C-alpha cells in the first residue's frame, strides 16, 4: 500500500485495488497487483471451484501469460486436429510438438486464484457487487471508489478492476459497447475407456451449417467436452446443430454430466476500457478473439495489464494523473489485443461467407496449417501473420473486397438486363 496514506487507509479499510470476479482475468489482475506489494481484494459471487461453459483450450499465448511457477492441470495434450465441413470432407492434421493443452475450468480457475492469494491478494467468495460509485455520499474523496455489495456493505478502493464476466455490472458502469454476441452450447459427456482412447491427443473442429458457426470435441480423460457456437438469434438452429453433431459423432447414447449455454460478447472497436479509477478486462471488457471466440488468452493477458495499471491508478494523487494512467492502459490493450481482435473480425467476416475455403486451406494448403499450428503454439499471432506476410495480407484484403465486387458486378448485370428489357419493349 502507498506509504503516505497507510494509517488513514487502515482506519477506513481502503484497499489499493479491488478486483471484481475471480475468473482467469480477475485472478490474473489480482496476482499482477498483489505481487507489487499492494493491498488487493478479490471478490467472487460464486463459491470456488465453480463450473464455466468453456472448451478449456490453453494455447501458447495463454501459457505465456500465466504466473511464474504455474503448473497447468492438463487433462490432455493435443497433437492432432481433425477438421470437417459440417460433417463432411474430414481430414486430420498432426504435429510432433504439442499444439495446445486442455483443462477443466474449475481446476484451472481455482489454481489461478491460489496463485493470486499466495502473492498476497485476499479472496472473498459468495459476494455480489451491485454497483460502483465514484461520486456521492459513499465516496470519501476523489481518490476513492466505492464498491457497493448486495446487502448494503461498501468496500472502498483506490482503483477497481471489473472482471465480472460477459454480463458485467462493472462493464455497464464503464459503458462497454458490444458489436458481436454469440451463443455457445456445450455438453460434458462421460465416455467409456474405449471411446476416450480414440480421442486421446486429438480434437475435432467442425465448420458448421450456420454462417460463422463451428463445433468442437475436446477430450479430457474419461470425458469429452462437445460444443457448438454461432451468432445469437439462431438459438433453435444452434441447438439442432449440437444435437446433430453429437448424433453424428456416435455420442447420442451417452448421458451428459453437464449441459450448459453461455453468451460470448465481443467489444466494439471504440468501446471504452476505463472510467475514472475503474478498469475492465477479459469478458467484462468484451475481450475475445472474434472468429474462434477464444477468450482465455485474452482474459489472462488483459487481466495482467489491468492489474499492473490499476496499481498505477491507485498511486495517482489527482484525476489528471489517474486519467493519464487509464489512457496508458487503454493504449496497451488496443496496441496488442486490439490489433488481434481487428484481424479476427475480418477473418470471421470471410469465414461466414466462405467456410469451405477455410476448410480447404487448413486441410490442403501446408502454409495455412503451419500458420494454425504456430498460432496455437504461441510462436506467432493472427495479427502478426497478416502484418508480416504479404501473401496473407493480400489474400485477406482480396476476400474482404470480394462481396463488394460481386455486388457491383451483380448490379451491373441487373442494370444491363433492365436496359435490354427497355430496348426490347420500345
Secondary structure, DSSP 8 states (H G I E B T S, - for coil): --GGGHHHHHHHTEEEEEEE--SHHHHHHHHHHHTTT--EEEEESS-SS-------EE-HHHHHTS-TT----EEEEE-EEEEEETTEEEEEEE-SS--EEEE-HHHHHHHHHHHHHHTT-EEEES--EEEEESSSTT--STT-EEEEETTS-EEEEEEEEE---TT-HHHHHHT--EEEEEEEEEEEEE--HHHHHHHTTEEEEEE-SSTT-EEEEEEETTEEEEEEEEETT-HHHHHHHHHHHHHHTT-TTS-EEEEEEEEEEEE-TT---EETTEEE-GGGGT-S-TTT---HHHHHHHHHHHHHHHHHHHH--SHHHHHHHHHHHHHHHIIIIIHHHHHHHHHHHHHHH-HHHHHHHHHH-HHHHHHHHHHHHTSS-HHHHHHH-HHHHHHHHHHHHHHHHHHHHHHHHHHHHHHHHHHHH-
